[in-house]
Amino acid sequence: MPEKWSSEQGEDYETILHNYIEEYQKLVFGLVAIRRKKKISQATLASRIDQSVRTISSFENIDHIPRTTWIVQYAIAIGARIHIEELPDTPPLGLS
């Protein structure tokens, strides 16, 4: 944990970390929902991105946090796009 976390919003580190975790869960659960909606099995997806079913399962259960490039591969393989948007009136956060 960093020695000091600064935020123009005055949030503490635990609150910020909680928000990051929540956003990550939304990302993962959204990708899983799309995979299931398209009826793509974990085995099929694993084959498409040259990974094991165990790796896919670990990611989907948030037991494993892969590299960003891996998450993008997952999205492309299920026909999804990851969308980033700016939050209006939200200052950047950082460590100091």
Phi and psi in degrees as a GROMACS rama.xvg file:
@    title "Ramachandran Plot"
@    xaxis  label "Phi"
@    yaxis  label "Psi"
@TYPE xy
-65.4899  154.661  PRO-2
-64.2922  -40.2547  GLU-3
-144.548  131.799  LYS-4
-113.154  124.796  TRP-5
-110.312  140.18  SER-6
-144.586  132.6  SER-7
-64.9187  -18.8488  GLU-8
-85.807  -9.16247  GLN-9
77.8848  14.6865  GLY-10
-75.6923  148.258  GLU-11
-86.5045  167.053  ASP-12
-57.9638  -42.3571  TYR-13
-63.1106  -38.671  GLU-14
-65.5409  -44.5114  THR-15
-63.8603  -45.3833  ILE-16
-60.2951  -43.4337  LEU-17
-58.7667  -43.1339  HIS-18
-64.1438  -39.8896  ASN-19
-63.3433  -44.4417  TYR-20
-62.3342  -42.6862  ILE-21
-60.7534  -43.1568  GLU-22
-65.5239  -39.6819  GLU-23
-63.6269  -42.6743  TYR-24
-61.0874  -41.2187  GLN-25
-60.4473  -42.1878  LYS-26
-60.8096  -52.1381  LEU-27
-63.2061  -49.6658  VAL-28
-64.6221  -33.2524  PHE-29
-65.302  -43.7789  GLY-30
-63.9247  -41.6549  LEU-31
-63.4874  -41.5714  VAL-32
-61.1806  -41.2568  ALA-33
-65.8557  -44.5119  ILE-34
-57.3433  -45.8781  ARG-35
-67.5377  -41.2642  ARG-36
-59.3103  -37.819  LYS-37
-84.8494  3.06089  LYS-38
56.7985  42.1336  LYS-39
-98.5025  119.289  ILE-40
-73.4266  161.237  SER-41
-60.9028  -37.0361  GLN-42
-64.9482  -42.9869  ALA-43
-63.9535  -45.924  THR-44
-61.4437  -44.3397  LEU-45
-57.6138  -42.4014  ALA-46
-64.564  -40.7769  SER-47
-62.9232  -34.7053  ARG-48
-112.157  15.0857  ILE-49
55.8566  50.9193  ASP-50
-130.711  168.78  GLN-51
-85.9757  156.697  SER-52
-61.0621  -35.7996  VAL-53
-60.4243  -40.5098  ARG-54
-64.7186  -43.6829  THR-55
-60.4599  -47.5948  ILE-56
-61.6046  -43.0345  SER-57
-61.1747  -41.7633  SER-58
-63.8824  -47.5292  PHE-59
-67.3467  -25.0164  GLU-60
-94.4718  5.93148  ASN-61
56.0894  38.1115  ILE-62
-92.6639  -11.8695  ASP-63
-144.25  131.854  HIS-64
-110.54  103.689  ILE-65
-80.7201  176.741  PRO-66
-66.3528  155.039  ARG-67
-57.9789  -39.9708  THR-68
-61.8806  -33.6376  THR-69
-67.1994  -41.6796  TRP-70
-64.1527  -39.2268  ILE-71
-64.1651  -41.9512  VAL-72
-57.8694  -45.4844  GLN-73
-56.585  -50.0341  TYR-74
-59.6656  -47.5022  ALA-75
-61.351  -40.813  ILE-76
-66.0085  -23.2172  ALA-77
-103.436  5.11566  ILE-78
76.2361  38.3044  GLY-79
-120.775  165.075  ALA-80
-129.933  140.162  ARG-81
-92.2672  125.953  ILE-82
-108.738  132.455  HIS-83
-114.02  136.723  ILE-84
-137.294  149.104  GLU-85
-78.4587  136.898  GLU-86
-87.6341  118.561  LEU-87
-64.6315  145.498  PRO-88
57.8255  29.7414  ASP-89
-119.289  112.629  THR-90
-70.8854  155.519  PRO-91
-67.0434  152.301  PRO-92
-108.235  155.304  LEU-93
-165.669  167.059  GLY-94
-91.1519  144.747  LEU-95
